[in-house]
Amino acid sequence: MAKKQLYWKGEDELLRTKEFLASQKNEFNEALPLDEVFSENNLGLNANRRDFLKFFGFSVAAVSLAACNSTSVRNVVPYLVKPEEITPGVANYYNSTCGACSTGCGITIKTREGRPIKVDGNALSPVSGGGLCTTGQASILGLYDTERLDGPKKVSNGSTSNIDWATLDTEVSTQLNAIQTAGGKIAIVSGTVHSPSTLAVINDFKTKYTNTTHITYDAMSYSGILIANRDAFGKQVIPSYSFAKSNVVVSFGADFLGTWISPVEFTKAWADRRKVDGISADSKVLKTIIFESNLSLTGTNADYRFPMKSSQEAVYVTSLYNAIAKLAGQPAIQIAQSGELAGDAIKQTATALWKEKGNSMVISGSNDPKIQLVINGINMLLGNYGTTIDLDNHSNQYKGLDTDMVSFTNDLKNGAYAAVLFYNSNPVYSSPASADIIAGLKKTKLSVSFAGTADETAKLCQYIAPDNHYLESWNDAEPKAGLFQLTQPTISPVFTTRQAQESLLTWAGLAAKTADPFANKGIYNQKLSASVYYLYIKSKWAAMGVSGDEAFNKALHDGVHMAPAKAAVVPAMAVSLNAIVSDLQSTIGNSTGIDLVLYQSVSVKDGSLSNNPWIQETPDPMSKVTWDNYVSLPKALAEKEGIKNGDLVNISYDKVSLNGMPVFVQPGQSNGTVGLAVGYGRMGKAGEKGLFESIGKNAYPFLKVQNGTYNTVVNGVKITKIDGNYELAQTQTHHSIEGRDLVRETTLEDIKKNPKAGNDKATPHLYTLWETKAYKKDGAPNHHWAMAIDLNSCTGCSACVVSCSIENNVPVVGRAEVRRRREMHWMRIDRYFTFENRKMVDYTDDLFLSRDYEGKNVTKEKGLEALDNREAQAKGEFTHWENVKVVHQPMMCQHCGQAPCETVCPVLATTHSSEGLNQMTYNRCIGTKYCANNCPYKVRRFNWFRYNDNDKFDFHFNNDLGKMVINPDVTVRTRGVMEKCSMCVQSIQGAKTKAKREKRKLTDGEVKTACQRACPAGAIVFGDVNDPNSEVHKLFKNERSYRILEELNTQTAVKYMVKVRDIENAKA
Amino acid sequence: MVKHLTKRNLKVRAVAFTIVTLLNLSIFSFNGLAQEAKLSAQAAEGEKLFKANCTSCHEMQNKATGPALAGVHNRRSEEWLLKWIRNNEAFRASGDKDAIAIFNEYNKVVMNNFESLTEDQVKSIITYFKEWTPPVKKKVEGGEGAESKTSFYSETTLYILGFLIVILMVVLYILRRTKNSLKKSYEEMSGETEEAAAPNEKMENLKKRINPTIFKMAIGMVVILALASYGFYFGVTEVAVQQGYAPEQPIKYSHKLHAGELQIDCKYCHSTAEKSKQASVPSVNTCMNCHKAVQLRDKYDGEISPEIKKIYAAMDYDAENQKYGDNPKPIKWIRIHNLPDHAFFNHSMHTKGAGVTCQTCHGPIQEMEVVQQYSTLQMGWCINCHRERKIDVENNPYYEELHEKIKAEKNNKNSEYGKYFTKDGKINITPAQNGGLECSKCHY
């Protein structure tokens, strides 16, 4: 029997624990909480038959009475003067720039009746390339956040009072003038600002208040790269990285597909270079090699992933430098602890790089400038500057220098600043020197925050001058040198907020408008006026060469304006690497101590938007944990310390400690390291124990100053198990895949020889119970909607999951409900682990799966001895646990042509359409859940509650403001009905109507599902397979495409494409 | 509170309306006659021309887009008026101070040149101005009080009461029968006649013979069954069905006048019906397009029509000074057609896409003084239409492939697509046959 790769979802499934197997036998893995429901209402009852009848009778009576109520009077309130561009019921789209982080992705905002309801990537912007990350997708909810401040505030003695803008302006200006006269110092602390106009505003402010310093502070900075490039090349910039021109990329802990610098841009570029269809024998894909401690998104997608102890990174990079220097005939760096690491990984990597010199990239996620200098050295040896790495058309996305922040913090603590203004930064939360900032703030005469919510820093300032949300703002951006983007408001401010730029201009005395070009433009009683900052931007852009309404409006329409690129110059390195050996040596930690490696999770990122329920409910792509951060432990350490999933530990280093952190044993976590995500542990609304106060714990205090910058690696942390237990809310652990052939993968080598490689399973014999026509011989009469998902492009980033939830009004259910497996996401990304071939223990025999927990054989196959000596195999170093490979598989309703769900519905609430869709009709559904039970793909979701009006689900769906984001084209489902992916049928119907109205054929690509629109990698293609010219038709014919569980003869409308890795074939 | 137009209410209104109308008519006709008698033939000619050319911008007594014209012959010389009316542009260009002044006073709104009018015709208009007298102020009769009463009992309540009465009758009948049969059996058993037993004794016996619990239950069952069957019938046919719903709107806008008599195209106001899923109630500025000038002062004694005033109030428009204020208030129309939220109906699909007229669903809207819901808007009603109408596959390229498939099987009437050919060789395919009854066409 052929050996087959074993895929598994979680530790339980791999080890076939008794509990796991027992839970698989039950339909519900826990009893239904009937007693809980009855006792919750203070009825003091235990549910028995009589009570049930009472409740039943009462409900019937109540429902009958309620139905007698005649329909209430509803009003229609039309516009007084309808804006010309608005047609009620038709969406408008505006191009703008995302404000979720400083990456500055170009976005397209969908508005309905003047209300933004969806954000997608703008294909014209090179930064987003048409996709958008989870955080960007979810950031729209920040506009409709009840925690937003409704106007300017004055804070004194810890209490916040309302103040009007005029008073605030007078008070702040008076103070600033007094400080200026007295010669006091003023600081503006901001996140990275790459908006040319905002920078000009700050300069204008500096002109008026001459003693002002602007400090750029990024919570997770890229100071290491900035300083290294400054020292080496005299250019304090993050270079542009060209994945398109590279054939090999080697990363040391840089999660470029998840969080590093510009993940959306990099994901698109990376995926474009991983295409294998019709590949010739001598063409190359982008070989991806990563050395890392935590299992990152990039790690799961890499061809080769080597575990690394991050405190030893200097050793790894110098070894690589030396290995390449040897090949290049250059002198090596003389460092004591050098040698061959991770087997011959470094040597192999050096060879691969040297083969592709000039067409490769080496990057590092370290924030240590000395390590980055070595990385620069490696890239110099490889001649990558000027080809794949460009310092001249550089990135502006992160400009914060930790050194500046460290000295500012000290000065502030010593009372050197008379006034501090915080714009787009929250150092009281994110700085490890938070205590110093709090102390220093008390010594200032004036402190102002521009935060839109009363965040940790704003609460301690004297004034809060709330900035508009980015969807209400005018702004511009220059995320990369020469790439200019505009931000435009798509709604008038929801609250009495004002743009920070306008505030600064007002205080600098520059807010007076000379002429208002819109003053006479309104018709009837419309009163229009141009915002001060809009006029300011326009004048700056005119100076930049975009002058006149036509040119400016063109830029506004496109959202993007590009200046010609500069020629990339090959720089010379001004630093000798041997001169920094002692600095490098100092970064190397004790090899026996445990490393704590802090990281940003893919959706929460630096935590600035972590009160967003959409972000919190998105499962982490690797662990599938929601709503918490946790200490991720390697299996070896967990076994050694006797720690299991869900145990609590105290983790401490020096004076910093976090007590009672939940533990997750993460396959792929490098031995000797533990991971912990920053961005959690934010404080909720002032004075209230808000929901979000309890999400995880703040890990920022662990950041450690090393060679002048904040470093994410802490060597020598102490981990102690404590009593107690905490169940993390994980989404993908409970189902078993029963060894079925769900994911398929192959190697590049094989697919070059045979395009069907990895997909050459014989078509199973198909049976059907039903006498159906199935499909008409030439398909459905008009359309047959279908989807192709390329596992080779999918990185698992989960942007589609969030996009789908927003488009389809999917409710957030919260941590407790996720624990009960009641998450409502219509789409999920299944993540499968498998051991790497090289280190594979004998789990590969598929007979292993054929046993139930009592040890009896459940199939004809004979039992597996491996089960019995599992324990014996499990002992040892657990190096195989470090070396897991991962496959991500997006999973949603497969829209089966012969759907198992349809045949069991007693009320025909789920039926099949002539266009190939599996339709779900909520108003018919009575909630038997038969369909969910019968669904082989487990994609149906049951509404246990009426999430939209239930205050127990206090996320956004239960308040009027949060409801603004609801898509009016999709029904808000009520309690007791089943729901699932509809393939965005509202978009299909919309596009069809448009085509019929315009009397033309529907074109391919006209209908795009929400997941497809979000995907930065372009992994999802939707269309009409009846159309022979459609892309999806071609993909359905592709040799790599397969149907999942094809043997069930469900005739799915979704096909997956085999994943291809650029690795050497396993030796048989 | 919405006033339902019950039949009773309608009658009251109709009577009141007739009385008021008759009264008004008599006064109007008298005034009309009186005024007309005074005009000379030339002035009558002038009046015709005035009404044909000038009234869209001018009124006699009040400012409209242009100045009020009563007494204009006293303010300006005839020569001046002739020049101005026939070509005011050239006149202004010639540098006449008065001409420029009046142009500036009226916000530089350009008046049409009427070179097509002969000098004599213009002179006859001026004669009309000279001979014009203001209409006699009419007395306010009846007013609106007559029709503002609402019925205390709604139709439904009446039905329910009636139904209850029927049930009570039934119960009474059953009780009587029970009583009789009991009496009979008692007589049979005891051999006593009715006359023999004393009334008290008889009652006692009766009580003994009837198990009180069963008796109560029987009555209860009857009541419950009756109510349940009524409830079921009501539930499946009536709940949330608002056919005939005709609430009184905040402005008494008449579709009969606008769409019927004036023949204004539906899409002039409901401009999105062919573009969007919503036909949408027009924004107030649409009303202002016409009603800035059309104020119907002649019908209201020189006052602006009270309904038009409501439009002005919404826009905070000062008609005398033609200025907009800062305090506009949107109009809260009452929604008549209420589809449930899970049903997505797209107007543009039906109007532009399928060529269905507005009246198909909304009824003879051009005859409705007060709009009412014409159709039931139940799903069965939707489906019936989808079963009966025909898709125009021949003239809409969207259906090109379907059309090809059908054409290819023209000679095979029993085939999958050939069956769409009728006997006379025409294609007849209904939306229902093309997936138009599938759930997710309307529910998603």
Interface residues (C-beta under 8 A of the other chain):
Chain A: S64 A67 C68 S70 T71 V73 R74 N75 V76 V77 P78 Y79 L80 V81 K82 T87 P88 G89 V90 I523 Y524 N525 K527 K776 D778 P781 N782 T911 S913 S914 E915 L917 Q919 M920 T921 Y922 N923 R924 D969 V970 T971 V972 S982 V985 Q986 Q989 K992 T993 A995 K996 R997 K999 R1000 K1001 L1002 N1026
Chain B: V2 T156 G231 G235 V239 A240 Q242 P247 T272 E274 K275 S276 K277 Q278 S280 V281 P282 S283 V284 N285 T286 M288 A314 M315 D316 Y317 Y324 G325 D326 P328 P330 I331 K332 W333 I334 R335 N338 P340 D341 H342 F344 N346 S348 M349 K352 G353 A354 N395 N396 P397 Y398 Y399 E400 E401 L402 K405 E416 Y417 N434 G435 E438 C439 S440 K441 H443 Y444
